[in-house]
Amino acid sequence: MGICDMRELQGINFFNQIDRQGGLILDGISLEKCHFDNCSLSLVKSPLHRSKVRNLQIRDCKVVNCDIGPAIIEEVNVEKLSINDILICWGALFRHVKLAGKFGSVRMNVMAHHDITREIQTSFDTERVTFYQGLDWALDISAATFTELDIRGIPAKLIRRDPSRQFVLTRCNAQKAKLLRSLSKSAEHWMFTIELFLRDGEEDRVLTVPNSGTRKRQSEMLQGLIELQRMGIIEPD
């Protein structure tokens, strides 16, 4: 489906639209300057009931108190997304999803729901691993900036990024950070993030410089990552 075939929605306010049953298929929609308030997608507790989103163009929209459950999201472009606090994606799966422009805080969790049994979570985990096997790429964040970005469950090799400001931390290299003794204040800032990463059990993670704060602060945080890269803690590019 081409862009000209899309259903175009502009300036629409969506309030309290909650998808608890799943099974929705949203396909071929262009959303521009729309406002989502207290909306949720695919809040399901079984992989069998995932809602599916594909072929969407989303531009200059705003979300307030919204979240995304374990949906399957494919062939979607999102350009500039205002987020009031944080947008959490619970166990969603991504294929060919491109994010561009300025974003608020985004967290992509492995957990499919904040209240779920270990047995059900295992079924989501198994499906996630299978989904990403053999995939050419999942996310493209190379043209996006974030107030905060926390991606879990998606292998870093499947994330297209700008290596000048988006870096990869691996478990093997992060272990070396424990031996560091002399760091600048800018690099020291990232040590708590590295400690949390080691506790979480992930194999790798993408670290980005936030788009909030002063330019001086952003520059200092970038220099901290570059310093850790020179020391072999961050993967070389």
DRENPA-3360 file (N, C-alpha, C; in nm, 2 decimals, always signed):
BEGIN
1 = MGICDMRE = +0.08/-0.12/+0.00/+0.00/+0.00/+0.00/+0.09/+0.12/+0.00 ~ +0.06/+0.22/-0.09/+0.14/+0.34/-0.09/+0.08/+0.45/-0.01 ~ +0.15/+0.56/+0.01/+0.10/+0.66/+0.10/-0.03/+0.72/+0.04 ~ -0.04/+0.73/-0.09/-0.16/+0.78/-0.15/-0.28/+0.70/-0.12 ~ -0.26/+0.57/-0.08/-0.38/+0.48/-0.05/-0.42/+0.49/+0.09 ~ -0.35/+0.57/+0.17/-0.38/+0.57/+0.31/-0.50/+0.66/+0.35 ~ -0.56/+0.62/+0.46/-0.66/+0.70/+0.52/-0.60/+0.80/+0.60 ~ -0.63/+0.93/+0.58/-0.56/+1.04/+0.64/-0.64/+1.10/+0.75;
9 = LQGINFFN = -0.59/+1.11/+0.87/-0.66/+1.17/+0.99/-0.57/+1.28/+1.04 ~ -0.63/+1.40/+1.05/-0.55/+1.52/+1.10/-0.63/+1.59/+1.21 ~ -0.55/+1.63/+1.31/-0.60/+1.71/+1.42/-0.72/+1.65/+1.50 ~ -0.72/+1.52/+1.51/-0.82/+1.45/+1.59/-0.78/+1.42/+1.73 ~ -0.87/+1.44/+1.83/-0.84/+1.40/+1.97/-0.90/+1.27/+2.00 ~ -0.82/+1.18/+2.05/-0.86/+1.05/+2.09/-0.85/+1.04/+2.24 ~ -0.96/+1.01/+2.31/-0.96/+1.01/+2.46/-1.02/+0.88/+2.51 ~ -0.94/+0.82/+2.60/-0.98/+0.70/+2.67/-1.02/+0.58/+2.58;
17 = QIDRQGGL = -0.94/+0.57/+2.47/-0.96/+0.46/+2.38/-0.87/+0.34/+2.43 ~ -0.93/+0.24/+2.49/-0.85/+0.13/+2.55/-0.88/+0.00/+2.47 ~ -0.77/-0.06/+2.43/-0.78/-0.19/+2.36/-0.74/-0.30/+2.45 ~ -0.83/-0.36/+2.52/-0.80/-0.47/+2.62/-0.82/-0.61/+2.56 ~ -0.90/-0.62/+2.45/-0.93/-0.75/+2.40/-0.83/-0.79/+2.29 ~ -0.76/-0.70/+2.23/-0.66/-0.73/+2.13/-0.73/-0.77/+2.00 ~ -0.65/-0.83/+1.91/-0.70/-0.87/+1.78/-0.73/-0.76/+1.68 ~ -0.70/-0.64/+1.72/-0.72/-0.53/+1.62/-0.61/-0.53/+1.51;
25 = ILDGISLE = -0.65/-0.48/+1.39/-0.56/-0.47/+1.28/-0.57/-0.32/+1.23 ~ -0.47/-0.24/+1.26/-0.47/-0.11/+1.21/-0.37/-0.10/+1.09 ~ -0.42/-0.07/+0.98/-0.34/-0.08/+0.85/-0.37/+0.04/+0.76 ~ -0.26/+0.10/+0.71/-0.27/+0.20/+0.61/-0.34/+0.33/+0.66 ~ -0.28/+0.39/+0.77/-0.34/+0.51/+0.82/-0.23/+0.62/+0.84 ~ -0.26/+0.74/+0.80/-0.17/+0.85/+0.82/-0.23/+0.94/+0.93 ~ -0.16/+0.97/+1.04/-0.20/+1.05/+1.15/-0.11/+1.17/+1.16 ~ -0.17/+1.29/+1.16/-0.09/+1.41/+1.17/-0.16/+1.51/+1.27;
33 = KCHFDNCS = -0.08/+1.56/+1.36/-0.12/+1.65/+1.46/-0.24/+1.60/+1.54 ~ -0.24/+1.47/+1.57/-0.35/+1.41/+1.65/-0.30/+1.40/+1.80 ~ -0.40/+1.40/+1.89/-0.38/+1.40/+2.03/-0.44/+1.27/+2.09 ~ -0.35/+1.19/+2.16/-0.40/+1.07/+2.23/-0.39/+1.09/+2.38 ~ -0.51/+1.09/+2.45/-0.51/+1.11/+2.59/-0.57/+0.99/+2.66 ~ -0.49/+0.93/+2.75/-0.53/+0.81/+2.82/-0.58/+0.70/+2.73 ~ -0.50/+0.67/+2.63/-0.53/+0.56/+2.53/-0.43/+0.45/+2.55 ~ -0.47/+0.33/+2.52/-0.38/+0.21/+2.53/-0.41/+0.12/+2.41;
41 = LSLVKSPL = -0.31/+0.05/+2.37/-0.32/-0.04/+2.26/-0.27/-0.18/+2.30 ~ -0.35/-0.28/+2.27/-0.31/-0.42/+2.29/-0.27/-0.46/+2.43 ~ -0.36/-0.43/+2.52/-0.33/-0.47/+2.66/-0.37/-0.61/+2.69 ~ -0.31/-0.70/+2.62/-0.35/-0.84/+2.63/-0.25/-0.92/+2.71 ~ -0.29/-1.04/+2.76/-0.20/-1.12/+2.84/-0.18/-1.26/+2.77 ~ -0.19/-1.26/+2.64/-0.16/-1.38/+2.57/-0.10/-1.34/+2.43 ~ +0.00/-1.40/+2.39/+0.06/-1.37/+2.25/-0.04/-1.40/+2.14 ~ -0.14/-1.48/+2.17/-0.24/-1.51/+2.06/-0.33/-1.40/+2.03;
49 = HRSKVRNL = -0.34/-1.30/+2.12/-0.44/-1.19/+2.11/-0.37/-1.06/+2.07 ~ -0.25/-1.06/+2.03/-0.18/-0.93/+2.00/-0.26/-0.86/+1.89 ~ -0.27/-0.73/+1.91/-0.32/-0.64/+1.80/-0.20/-0.61/+1.71 ~ -0.23/-0.58/+1.58/-0.13/-0.56/+1.48/-0.14/-0.42/+1.42 ~ -0.03/-0.35/+1.41/-0.02/-0.22/+1.35/+0.08/-0.22/+1.24 ~ +0.04/-0.18/+1.12/+0.13/-0.18/+1.01/+0.10/-0.07/+0.91 ~ +0.20/-0.03/+0.83/+0.18/+0.07/+0.73/+0.12/+0.20/+0.78 ~ +0.17/+0.25/+0.89/+0.13/+0.38/+0.95/+0.23/+0.49/+0.93;
57 = QIRDCKVV = +0.18/+0.61/+0.91/+0.26/+0.73/+0.91/+0.21/+0.82/+1.02 ~ +0.29/+0.85/+1.11/+0.25/+0.93/+1.23/+0.34/+1.06/+1.24 ~ +0.28/+1.17/+1.23/+0.36/+1.30/+1.23/+0.31/+1.40/+1.33 ~ +0.40/+1.45/+1.41/+0.37/+1.56/+1.50/+0.25/+1.54/+1.58 ~ +0.25/+1.42/+1.65/+0.13/+1.39/+1.74/+0.18/+1.40/+1.88 ~ +0.08/+1.39/+1.97/+0.10/+1.41/+2.11/+0.03/+1.29/+2.19 ~ +0.10/+1.23/+2.29/+0.04/+1.13/+2.37/+0.05/+1.18/+2.52 ~ -0.06/+1.15/+2.59/-0.07/+1.19/+2.73/-0.12/+1.07/+2.81;
65 = NCDIGPAI = -0.04/+1.02/+2.90/-0.08/+0.91/+2.98/-0.13/+0.79/+2.90 ~ -0.05/+0.75/+2.80/-0.08/+0.64/+2.71/+0.03/+0.53/+2.72 ~ -0.01/+0.41/+2.68/+0.09/+0.31/+2.68/+0.05/+0.21/+2.57 ~ +0.15/+0.12/+2.53/+0.14/+0.02/+2.43/+0.16/-0.11/+2.48 ~ +0.07/-0.20/+2.47/+0.09/-0.34/+2.51/+0.17/-0.42/+2.41 ~ +0.16/-0.55/+2.42/+0.24/-0.64/+2.33/+0.18/-0.65/+2.19 ~ +0.18/-0.54/+2.12/+0.13/-0.54/+1.98/+0.25/-0.58/+1.89 ~ +0.21/-0.61/+1.77/+0.31/-0.63/+1.66/+0.31/-0.51/+1.57;
73 = IEEVNVEK = +0.42/-0.43/+1.56/+0.42/-0.31/+1.49/+0.52/-0.32/+1.38 ~ +0.47/-0.30/+1.25/+0.55/-0.32/+1.14/+0.53/-0.21/+1.03 ~ +0.64/-0.18/+0.97/+0.64/-0.08/+0.86/+0.57/+0.05/+0.90 ~ +0.62/+0.11/+1.01/+0.56/+0.23/+1.07/+0.67/+0.34/+1.07 ~ +0.63/+0.46/+1.03/+0.72/+0.58/+1.05/+0.66/+0.68/+1.15 ~ +0.73/+0.72/+1.25/+0.69/+0.81/+1.34/+0.78/+0.93/+1.34 ~ +0.73/+1.05/+1.32/+0.81/+1.17/+1.31/+0.76/+1.27/+1.41 ~ +0.85/+1.30/+1.51/+0.82/+1.40/+1.62/+0.70/+1.36/+1.70;
81 = LSINDILI = +0.73/+1.31/+1.82/+0.62/+1.27/+1.91/+0.64/+1.33/+2.05 ~ +0.54/+1.41/+2.08/+0.54/+1.48/+2.22/+0.48/+1.38/+2.32 ~ +0.55/+1.36/+2.43/+0.51/+1.27/+2.53/+0.51/+1.34/+2.67 ~ +0.39/+1.34/+2.74/+0.38/+1.42/+2.86/+0.47/+1.37/+2.97 ~ +0.49/+1.24/+2.99/+0.57/+1.19/+3.09/+0.66/+1.08/+3.03 ~ +0.61/+0.97/+3.01/+0.68/+0.86/+2.95/+0.59/+0.77/+2.87 ~ +0.63/+0.72/+2.76/+0.55/+0.62/+2.68/+0.62/+0.48/+2.70 ~ +0.54/+0.39/+2.76/+0.60/+0.26/+2.78/+0.53/+0.16/+2.68;
89 = CWGALFRH = +0.62/+0.08/+2.62/+0.58/-0.03/+2.53/+0.60/-0.16/+2.61 ~ +0.49/-0.23/+2.64/+0.50/-0.35/+2.71/+0.51/-0.47/+2.62 ~ +0.63/-0.52/+2.60/+0.65/-0.65/+2.52/+0.61/-0.64/+2.37 ~ +0.60/-0.51/+2.32/+0.57/-0.50/+2.18/+0.68/-0.55/+2.09 ~ +0.65/-0.59/+1.97/+0.75/-0.64/+1.87/+0.75/-0.54/+1.75 ~ +0.88/-0.51/+1.71/+0.89/-0.41/+1.61/+0.97/-0.47/+1.49 ~ +0.92/-0.44/+1.37/+0.98/-0.47/+1.24/+0.97/-0.35/+1.15 ~ +1.09/-0.29/+1.11/+1.09/-0.18/+1.02/+1.01/-0.06/+1.07;
97 = VKLAGKFG = +1.04/-0.02/+1.19/+0.98/+0.10/+1.25/+1.08/+0.21/+1.26 ~ +1.06/+0.32/+1.20/+1.15/+0.43/+1.19/+1.10/+0.55/+1.28 ~ +1.19/+0.59/+1.37/+1.15/+0.71/+1.45/+1.25/+0.82/+1.41 ~ +1.19/+0.94/+1.39/+1.27/+1.06/+1.35/+1.22/+1.18/+1.42 ~ +1.31/+1.28/+1.44/+1.27/+1.40/+1.50/+1.28/+1.39/+1.65 ~ +1.22/+1.48/+1.72/+1.23/+1.49/+1.87/+1.12/+1.41/+1.94 ~ +1.16/+1.33/+2.03/+1.07/+1.25/+2.11/+1.09/+1.28/+2.26 ~ +0.98/+1.25/+2.34/+1.00/+1.26/+2.48/+1.06/+1.13/+2.53;
105 = SVRMNVMA = +1.02/+1.08/+2.65/+1.08/+0.96/+2.71/+1.01/+0.84/+2.66 ~ +1.08/+0.74/+2.62/+1.03/+0.62/+2.56/+1.10/+0.50/+2.63 ~ +1.02/+0.40/+2.68/+1.07/+0.28/+2.74/+1.01/+0.16/+2.67 ~ +1.09/+0.07/+2.62/+1.04/-0.05/+2.55/+1.08/-0.17/+2.64 ~ +0.98/-0.22/+2.71/+1.01/-0.33/+2.81/+1.00/-0.47/+2.75 ~ +1.07/-0.56/+2.81/+1.06/-0.70/+2.78/+0.93/-0.75/+2.84 ~ +0.89/-0.71/+2.96/+0.77/-0.75/+3.02/+0.65/-0.72/+2.94 ~ +0.56/-0.81/+2.92/+0.44/-0.79/+2.84/+0.33/-0.72/+2.92;
113 = HHDITREI = +0.34/-0.71/+3.05/+0.24/-0.65/+3.13/+0.30/-0.63/+3.27 ~ +0.26/-0.53/+3.34/+0.31/-0.51/+3.48/+0.26/-0.61/+3.57 ~ +0.15/-0.68/+3.54/+0.09/-0.78/+3.63/+0.07/-0.90/+3.54 ~ +0.17/-0.99/+3.54/+0.16/-1.11/+3.46/+0.23/-1.22/+3.53 ~ +0.19/-1.35/+3.51/+0.25/-1.46/+3.57/+0.38/-1.49/+3.49 ~ +0.47/-1.56/+3.56/+0.60/-1.60/+3.50/+0.58/-1.69/+3.38 ~ +0.48/-1.78/+3.39/+0.45/-1.88/+3.28/+0.41/-1.80/+3.16 ~ +0.32/-1.71/+3.17/+0.27/-1.63/+3.06/+0.38/-1.55/+3.00;
121 = QTSFDTER = +0.46/-1.49/+3.09/+0.57/-1.40/+3.04/+0.67/-1.49/+2.96 ~ +0.69/-1.61/+3.00/+0.78/-1.70/+2.92/+0.73/-1.72/+2.78 ~ +0.60/-1.73/+2.76/+0.55/-1.75/+2.63/+0.57/-1.63/+2.54 ~ +0.56/-1.51/+2.60/+0.59/-1.39/+2.53/+0.74/-1.38/+2.50 ~ +0.83/-1.42/+2.59/+0.97/-1.42/+2.57/+1.01/-1.51/+2.45 ~ +0.95/-1.63/+2.45/+0.98/-1.73/+2.35/+0.94/-1.67/+2.21 ~ +0.83/-1.61/+2.20/+0.78/-1.56/+2.07/+0.87/-1.44/+2.03 ~ +0.92/-1.36/+2.13/+1.00/-1.25/+2.10/+1.13/-1.29/+2.03;
129 = VTFYQGLD = +1.20/-1.39/+2.10/+1.32/-1.44/+2.04/+1.31/-1.50/+1.90 ~ +1.20/-1.57/+1.88/+1.17/-1.62/+1.74/+1.15/-1.51/+1.64 ~ +1.07/-1.41/+1.69/+1.04/-1.30/+1.60/+1.16/-1.23/+1.55 ~ +1.26/-1.21/+1.63/+1.38/-1.13/+1.59/+1.49/-1.22/+1.53 ~ +1.47/-1.35/+1.53/+1.57/-1.43/+1.46/+1.56/-1.41/+1.31 ~ +1.67/-1.38/+1.24/+1.66/-1.37/+1.10/+1.61/-1.23/+1.05 ~ +1.57/-1.14/+1.14/+1.51/-1.01/+1.10/+1.63/-0.93/+1.05 ~ +1.61/-0.85/+0.94/+1.72/-0.76/+0.90/+1.73/-0.64/+0.99;
137 = WALDISAA = +1.62/-0.57/+1.03/+1.63/-0.47/+1.12/+1.49/-0.45/+1.19 ~ +1.49/-0.40/+1.31/+1.37/-0.38/+1.38/+1.33/-0.23/+1.40 ~ +1.43/-0.15/+1.45/+1.41/-0.01/+1.48/+1.51/+0.07/+1.41 ~ +1.47/+0.19/+1.36/+1.57/+0.29/+1.31/+1.55/+0.41/+1.39 ~ +1.65/+0.44/+1.47/+1.65/+0.56/+1.56/+1.75/+0.66/+1.52 ~ +1.81/+0.64/+1.40/+1.93/+0.72/+1.36/+1.90/+0.87/+1.35 ~ +1.77/+0.91/+1.32/+1.74/+1.04/+1.29/+1.65/+1.10/+1.41 ~ +1.65/+1.03/+1.52/+1.57/+1.07/+1.63/+1.65/+1.11/+1.76;
145 = TFTELDIR = +1.59/+1.19/+1.84/+1.65/+1.22/+1.97/+1.54/+1.20/+2.08 ~ +1.58/+1.17/+2.20/+1.49/+1.14/+2.30/+1.53/+1.21/+2.43 ~ +1.42/+1.24/+2.51/+1.45/+1.29/+2.65/+1.51/+1.18/+2.73 ~ +1.46/+1.06/+2.70/+1.51/+0.93/+2.76/+1.47/+0.82/+2.67 ~ +1.57/+0.72/+2.65/+1.53/+0.61/+2.57/+1.59/+0.48/+2.64 ~ +1.50/+0.39/+2.66/+1.54/+0.26/+2.73/+1.48/+0.15/+2.65 ~ +1.56/+0.08/+2.57/+1.52/-0.03/+2.49/+1.57/-0.16/+2.54 ~ +1.48/-0.25/+2.57/+1.51/-0.38/+2.62/+1.44/-0.49/+2.54;
153 = GIPAKLIR = +1.52/-0.60/+2.51/+1.46/-0.71/+2.44/+1.48/-0.71/+2.29 ~ +1.53/-0.60/+2.24/+1.56/-0.59/+2.10/+1.71/-0.60/+2.08 ~ +1.77/-0.69/+2.01/+1.92/-0.70/+1.99/+1.97/-0.57/+1.93 ~ +2.08/-0.52/+1.99/+2.13/-0.39/+1.94/+2.16/-0.39/+1.79 ~ +2.20/-0.51/+1.74/+2.24/-0.52/+1.60/+2.12/-0.50/+1.51 ~ +2.00/-0.51/+1.56/+1.88/-0.48/+1.48/+1.83/-0.34/+1.49 ~ +1.91/-0.25/+1.56/+1.87/-0.12/+1.58/+1.96/-0.03/+1.49 ~ +1.90/+0.04/+1.39/+1.98/+0.13/+1.31/+2.00/+0.26/+1.39;
161 = RDPSRQFV = +2.12/+0.31/+1.40/+2.15/+0.43/+1.48/+2.25/+0.52/+1.42 ~ +2.26/+0.63/+1.48/+2.37/+0.73/+1.44/+2.48/+0.71/+1.54 ~ +2.59/+0.65/+1.49/+2.70/+0.61/+1.58/+2.77/+0.73/+1.65 ~ +2.75/+0.85/+1.60/+2.81/+0.97/+1.66/+2.75/+1.01/+1.79 ~ +2.62/+0.96/+1.81/+2.56/+1.00/+1.94/+2.47/+0.89/+2.00 ~ +2.47/+0.77/+1.93/+2.39/+0.66/+1.98/+2.49/+0.54/+1.99 ~ +2.51/+0.49/+2.11/+2.62/+0.39/+2.13/+2.57/+0.26/+2.18 ~ +2.65/+0.15/+2.16/+2.61/+0.02/+2.21/+2.70/-0.02/+2.32;
169 = LTRCNAQK = +2.63/-0.07/+2.43/+2.70/-0.12/+2.55/+2.67/-0.27/+2.55 ~ +2.77/-0.36/+2.56/+2.76/-0.50/+2.57/+2.79/-0.55/+2.71 ~ +2.74/-0.66/+2.75/+2.76/-0.71/+2.88/+2.91/-0.74/+2.90 ~ +2.98/-0.80/+2.80/+3.12/-0.83/+2.81/+3.20/-0.71/+2.84 ~ +3.18/-0.60/+2.77/+3.25/-0.48/+2.79/+3.21/-0.40/+2.92 ~ +3.08/-0.41/+2.95/+3.04/-0.34/+3.08/+3.10/-0.40/+3.20 ~ +3.14/-0.53/+3.20/+3.20/-0.59/+3.31/+3.34/-0.52/+3.34 ~ +3.40/-0.47/+3.24/+3.53/-0.40/+3.25/+3.52/-0.27/+3.33;
177 = AKLLRSLS = +3.40/-0.21/+3.33/+3.38/-0.09/+3.39/+3.41/-0.09/+3.54 ~ +3.40/-0.21/+3.60/+3.42/-0.23/+3.75/+3.57/-0.20/+3.78 ~ +3.66/-0.21/+3.68/+3.80/-0.20/+3.70/+3.85/-0.05/+3.69 ~ +3.76/+0.03/+3.63/+3.80/+0.17/+3.61/+3.82/+0.25/+3.74 ~ +3.92/+0.33/+3.74/+3.95/+0.40/+3.86/+3.95/+0.55/+3.84 ~ +3.99/+0.60/+3.72/+4.00/+0.74/+3.69/+3.91/+0.78/+3.58 ~ +3.81/+0.85/+3.60/+3.71/+0.89/+3.50/+3.68/+1.04/+3.51 ~ +3.65/+1.11/+3.40/+3.60/+1.24/+3.41/+3.46/+1.24/+3.47;
185 = KSAEHWMF = +3.42/+1.36/+3.51/+3.28/+1.37/+3.57/+3.18/+1.33/+3.46 ~ +3.20/+1.36/+3.34/+3.10/+1.33/+3.23/+3.09/+1.18/+3.21 ~ +3.20/+1.11/+3.22/+3.20/+0.96/+3.20/+3.14/+0.90/+3.33 ~ +3.17/+0.95/+3.44/+3.13/+0.90/+3.57/+2.97/+0.90/+3.57 ~ +2.91/+1.00/+3.51/+2.77/+1.00/+3.50/+2.70/+0.87/+3.45 ~ +2.77/+0.81/+3.36/+2.71/+0.69/+3.29/+2.74/+0.56/+3.37 ~ +2.81/+0.57/+3.48/+2.84/+0.45/+3.55/+2.72/+0.39/+3.62 ~ +2.63/+0.47/+3.67/+2.51/+0.42/+3.73/+2.42/+0.34/+3.63;
193 = TIELFLRD = +2.42/+0.40/+3.51/+2.34/+0.34/+3.40/+2.41/+0.20/+3.37 ~ +2.54/+0.19/+3.37/+2.61/+0.07/+3.34/+2.58/-0.03/+3.45 ~ +2.58/+0.01/+3.58/+2.55/-0.08/+3.69/+2.41/-0.14/+3.68 ~ +2.31/-0.05/+3.64/+2.18/-0.10/+3.63/+2.17/-0.20/+3.51 ~ +2.24/-0.18/+3.40/+2.24/-0.27/+3.29/+2.29/-0.40/+3.33 ~ +2.40/-0.41/+3.41/+2.46/-0.54/+3.45/+2.36/-0.61/+3.54 ~ +2.28/-0.55/+3.62/+2.18/-0.61/+3.71/+2.07/-0.67/+3.63 ~ +2.03/-0.61/+3.52/+1.91/-0.65/+3.44/+1.93/-0.78/+3.36;
201 = GEEDRVLT = +2.05/-0.81/+3.33/+2.08/-0.94/+3.26/+2.07/-0.93/+3.11 ~ +2.05/-0.81/+3.05/+2.05/-0.80/+2.91/+2.19/-0.82/+2.85 ~ +2.19/-0.86/+2.72/+2.32/-0.88/+2.66/+2.38/-0.75/+2.60 ~ +2.29/-0.66/+2.56/+2.34/-0.53/+2.51/+2.23/-0.43/+2.52 ~ +2.28/-0.30/+2.50/+2.18/-0.19/+2.51/+2.23/-0.07/+2.44 ~ +2.14/+0.00/+2.38/+2.18/+0.13/+2.31/+2.17/+0.24/+2.41 ~ +2.27/+0.32/+2.42/+2.28/+0.44/+2.50/+2.27/+0.57/+2.42 ~ +2.19/+0.66/+2.45/+2.18/+0.78/+2.37/+2.19/+0.91/+2.46;
209 = VPNSGTRK = +2.23/+1.01/+2.40/+2.24/+1.14/+2.47/+2.10/+1.20/+2.47 ~ +2.05/+1.24/+2.59/+1.91/+1.30/+2.60/+1.91/+1.43/+2.53 ~ +1.79/+1.47/+2.48/+1.77/+1.59/+2.41/+1.72/+1.70/+2.50 ~ +1.72/+1.67/+2.63/+1.68/+1.77/+2.73/+1.80/+1.83/+2.80 ~ +1.78/+1.94/+2.87/+1.89/+2.01/+2.94/+1.96/+2.10/+2.85 ~ +2.06/+2.17/+2.90/+2.14/+2.27/+2.82/+2.22/+2.20/+2.71 ~ +2.26/+2.28/+2.61/+2.35/+2.22/+2.51/+2.48/+2.18/+2.57 ~ +2.53/+2.26/+2.67/+2.65/+2.22/+2.74/+2.64/+2.09/+2.81;
217 = RQSEMLQG = +2.53/+2.07/+2.88/+2.51/+1.94/+2.95/+2.50/+1.82/+2.85 ~ +2.43/+1.84/+2.74/+2.43/+1.74/+2.64/+2.56/+1.71/+2.58 ~ +2.64/+1.81/+2.56/+2.78/+1.79/+2.50/+2.86/+1.72/+2.60 ~ +2.85/+1.75/+2.73/+2.93/+1.68/+2.84/+2.89/+1.53/+2.84 ~ +2.76/+1.50/+2.83/+2.72/+1.36/+2.83/+2.77/+1.28/+2.71 ~ +2.77/+1.35/+2.60/+2.82/+1.29/+2.48/+2.97/+1.26/+2.49 ~ +3.05/+1.35/+2.55/+3.19/+1.34/+2.57/+3.22/+1.22/+2.67 ~ +3.13/+1.20/+2.76/+3.14/+1.09/+2.86/+3.13/+0.96/+2.79;
225 = LIELQRMG = +3.04/+0.95/+2.69/+3.02/+0.82/+2.62/+3.14/+0.80/+2.53 ~ +3.19/+0.91/+2.47/+3.31/+0.89/+2.38/+3.43/+0.85/+2.46 ~ +3.44/+0.90/+2.58/+3.55/+0.86/+2.67/+3.55/+0.72/+2.71 ~ +3.43/+0.67/+2.74/+3.41/+0.53/+2.77/+3.43/+0.44/+2.65 ~ +3.40/+0.49/+2.53/+3.43/+0.42/+2.41/+3.58/+0.40/+2.39 ~ +3.66/+0.51/+2.41/+3.80/+0.50/+2.40/+3.86/+0.40/+2.50 ~ +3.80/+0.39/+2.61/+3.85/+0.29/+2.71/+3.80/+0.15/+2.69 ~ +3.72/+0.13/+2.58/+3.68/-0.01/+2.55/+3.55/-0.05/+2.62;
233 = IIEPD = +3.49/+0.04/+2.69/+3.36/+0.00/+2.76/+3.24/+0.01/+2.66 ~ +3.24/+0.11/+2.58/+3.14/+0.12/+2.47/+3.20/+0.06/+2.35 ~ +3.11/-0.01/+2.27/+3.15/-0.08/+2.15/+3.21/+0.02/+2.05 ~ +3.32/-0.01/+1.98/+3.37/+0.08/+1.87/+3.28/+0.07/+1.75 ~ +3.28/+0.18/+1.67/+3.20/+0.18/+1.54/+3.30/+0.20/+1.42;
% end
